[in-house]
Amino acid sequence: MAIAKMNDNQLATIRNKYIGFVFQNFNLLPRTSALKNVELPLMYAGVKDRTEMSKKALEKVGLGSRMDHKPSELSGGQRQRVAIARAIVNNPVLILGDEPTGNLDSVTSEEIISVFQDLNRHGKTVIIVTHEEEIAHHCKRIIRFRDGRILKDEIIENPIDALEVLKKLPRPDDEIETEPAPVAQFKL
């Protein structure tokens, strides 16, 4: 049956089974643990052993030790990793990232893109929508749109490797050598 002729329930089944979504604002349930957030698509799909599958998805994105935490107890990058785990838990054929790095700092953005690149290396089709030129150059192909029309479609011969970029970026916990700030003295 053609997708154009499907009803809302049929379309929802297609989205749940074949497409994983990762949004800029994470779209996590705030009072629900990371594990329960990842279980949601499996619950809608009627999967019985969803807890074990969800644990594996969280471990795959490096959050095995944080699965009982609620979104407010996680950093932005960790929340995005929960969103990625939720997107991949059903083993979809396509992963759509809608500005997945838009709310993240540069180090966390590279970490998230490295997860997407790893998924792609392991056979997943990943489509990232972004306004960030540098993020786009991490992809193997860039298709530029304007007003609903394709302006340019280019193959990137040597996409930026996020893991290589991460090796060069200072980490938040790295010590930065700076001159001590002068101490101001005030007399009242």
C-alpha positions in Angstrom: 0.0 0.0 0.0 1.3 3.5 -0.8 2.1 5.7 2.1 -0.1 8.5 0.7 -3.2 6.2 1.2 -2.4 5.1 4.8 -4.5 6.2 7.7 -3.0 7.8 10.8 -2.6 4.5 12.7 -0.8 2.9 9.8 1.5 5.9 9.4 2.3 5.8 13.2 3.2 2.1 12.9 5.6 2.9 10.0 7.2 5.7 11.9 7.6 3.5 15.1 8.9 0.5 13.3 11.2 2.0 10.6 12.2 5.5 11.7 14.0 6.7 14.8 13.7 10.4 15.6 16.2 12.6 17.5 15.0 16.2 18.2 16.9 19.3 19.2 14.9 19.6 22.4 15.2 15.9 23.2 11.4 15.5 23.8 12.0 13.3 26.9 9.3 12.8 29.5 10.6 14.9 32.4 9.4 12.7 35.3 10.4 9.4 33.7 13.8 7.7 34.0 16.2 7.5 31.0 15.3 3.8 30.8 11.6 4.3 30.8 12.0 7.1 28.1 13.9 4.6 25.9 11.2 2.0 26.5 8.4 4.2 25.0 8.7 3.2 21.3 8.8 -0.5 22.4 5.7 -0.1 24.5 3.8 1.4 21.6 5.1 -1.4 19.4 3.8 -4.0 21.9 7.2 -5.4 22.7 7.2 -7.5 25.8 10.9 -7.6 26.8 11.4 -3.9 26.4 13.5 -3.3 29.5 16.4 -5.5 28.4 16.4 -4.0 24.9 16.3 -0.4 26.3 19.2 -1.2 28.7 21.3 -2.4 25.7 20.4 0.8 23.7 21.5 3.0 26.6 24.7 1.1 27.0 25.4 1.5 23.3 25.3 5.3 23.7 27.4 5.2 26.9 24.7 5.7 29.5 24.5 2.3 31.1 25.3 3.8 34.5 22.7 6.7 34.2 19.6 4.7 33.1 17.7 5.4 36.4 18.2 9.1 36.2 15.5 11.5 35.2 16.2 14.1 32.4 16.7 16.9 34.9 19.5 14.9 36.5 21.4 14.6 33.1 23.5 17.0 31.1 22.3 18.2 27.7 24.6 15.7 26.0 23.4 12.9 28.2 19.8 13.8 27.4 20.6 13.8 23.7 22.1 10.3 24.1 18.9 9.1 25.8 17.0 10.5 22.8 19.4 8.6 20.4 19.0 5.4 22.5 15.2 5.9 22.2 15.6 6.4 18.4 17.6 3.2 17.9 15.9 0.8 20.3 13.5 -0.5 17.7 16.4 -1.1 15.3 15.0 1.3 12.6 16.3 1.5 9.1 16.4 5.3 9.2 17.4 7.7 11.9 16.4 11.4 11.5 18.2 14.0 13.5 16.4 17.3 13.6 19.1 19.9 14.7 20.4 17.3 17.2 23.4 19.5 18.2 21.5 22.8 18.2 21.4 23.2 22.0 24.8 21.7 22.8 28.3 23.1 23.3 31.1 22.2 20.8 32.5 19.2 22.7 29.1 17.7 23.3 28.1 18.3 19.7 31.1 16.3 18.5 30.3 13.5 21.0 26.8 13.3 19.6 27.9 13.4 16.0 30.4 10.6 16.8 27.5 8.5 18.0 25.7 9.2 14.7 28.8 8.4 12.7 29.3 5.1 14.5 25.6 4.2 13.8 26.2 5.0 10.1 29.4 2.9 10.1 27.4 0.0 11.4 24.9 0.2 8.6 22.2 2.7 9.7 21.0 5.4 7.4 21.3 8.7 9.3 19.8 12.0 8.0 20.8 15.1 10.0 19.0 18.4 9.5 21.2 21.3 10.5 21.9 24.9 10.0 25.5 24.5 11.2 27.9 24.2 8.3 30.6 22.5 10.3 28.2 19.8 11.5 27.0 19.3 7.9 30.6 18.5 6.9 30.7 15.5 9.3 28.3 13.8 6.8 29.1 11.9 3.7 26.5 13.9 1.7 25.1 17.4 2.0 21.8 18.3 0.3 21.0 22.0 0.6 17.4 23.1 0.4 15.7 26.5 0.1 12.0 27.1 0.0 11.3 23.4 -0.5 13.7 23.0 -3.4 17.0 21.3 -3.7 19.7 23.9 -4.4 22.8 21.6 -4.3 23.5 17.9 -3.7 27.1 17.2 -3.0 29.1 14.1 -1.9 31.7 14.8 0.7 34.9 12.8 -0.1 36.5 13.2 3.4 33.8 14.0 6.0 35.1 15.4 9.3 35.6 12.5 11.8 34.1 13.6 15.1 36.3 11.3 17.1 39.4 13.0 15.6 38.0 16.4 16.4 37.3 15.4 20.0 41.0 14.4 20.4 42.0 18.0 19.7 39.3 19.8 21.7 39.9 20.9 25.3 37.7 19.0 27.7 35.8 20.9 30.3 37.8 19.3 33.1 41.2 20.0 31.4 43.2 22.6 33.3 43.8 25.7 31.3 47.0 27.6 32.1 46.2 31.3 32.6 47.8 34.2 34.3 46.2 34.8 37.7 43.7 37.6 37.6 44.8 40.8 39.3 43.2 41.3 42.7 41.3 44.6 42.9 41.5 46.4 46.2 38.8 48.9 47.2 38.8 51.3 50.1 35.6 52.5 51.5 
